[in-house]
């Protein structure tokens, strides 16, 4: 029985590895990227739905972010933070 329990433990550890990998990926944001995500979510969602970063390419995001940054009256630092977050998700 101890041997069966040890095998069960190994199976559990293997089964948890992919989930743990997903959790790690979700928490990989640095404090700077987390700030950009927060700015994106809190400023952009005031006027319209949020788009998944992967919905557009980096080249498509550039003019969108410039235009929306002006409308939202975000400063250069805030825009750089949002842009870095979006780029990190592509």
N, C-alpha and C positions, 0 to 999 in steps of 0.2 A: 504494500500500500504506500509506503514511503516513496518507492520508486515511481509509482503512478502519480503521486502528488507532485513530485519533482518534475515530471513530464508536463503535468498540468500547469505548473508554474512557468515553465519555459514557453508553452503555447500561449499563455496569457501575456507574457512579456513580448512575444513576437506579435501578437494581436494588437498590443498597445503601441508598438513602435510606429506604425503609420499614423495613428491618431496623434501621437506625441509630435511627430514630424509636422503635421498640419497645425497643431497648436503653436509650435515654434515658429512656423512661417507667419502665422497671424500676429505673433508678438515680436517679429523681427524689426519692427519700426524703431528707429533711433528716436531719441527725444525730439530732434529737429524735424524728422519726418512725421512724427505723431502730431507735432504742432501744425505742420502743413495740412495734415488730414483734418484736424480740428478746424482750422481756418476754412478749408474747402467746405466741410459739412455745415458749418455755422453761417458762413457768408453766402454761399451759393444757393443753399436750400431756402433762403429767405424769399427768393423770387421764382424759383422753378425747381423741378425735380433734379436730383443729382444723377449724373451719368457715371457709369462705371468707367474708370480710367482706360480700360482696354477697349472701350467702344470706339475710340479714335486713336489714330497714330500720333506720335510725337509731333509730326509736321502739322497735323490737323489741330492738335491742342494749342499750338503756339498762338495763332490769331484769336482763337476762342478765349484763351486766358488773358490776352492783351485787352480785348474788347470788354470782357466781363470785369476785369480788374478795374478798368476806368469807371464802368457803371457802378461798381460796388465801392468805389473810392478807397481802394486798398493801396497802401504805399508799396514802394519797391521791395522792401524787406518782406512784407506779407506775401506779395506776388511771387517772390523767389522761393519762399517756403512752400506755397501751394504748388508751384511748378516742380519743385524738387520732389514733393510727395507724388504728384501725378506721374512724373518720369520714373519714379521708383516702382510704380505699379505696372508699367508697360512690359 
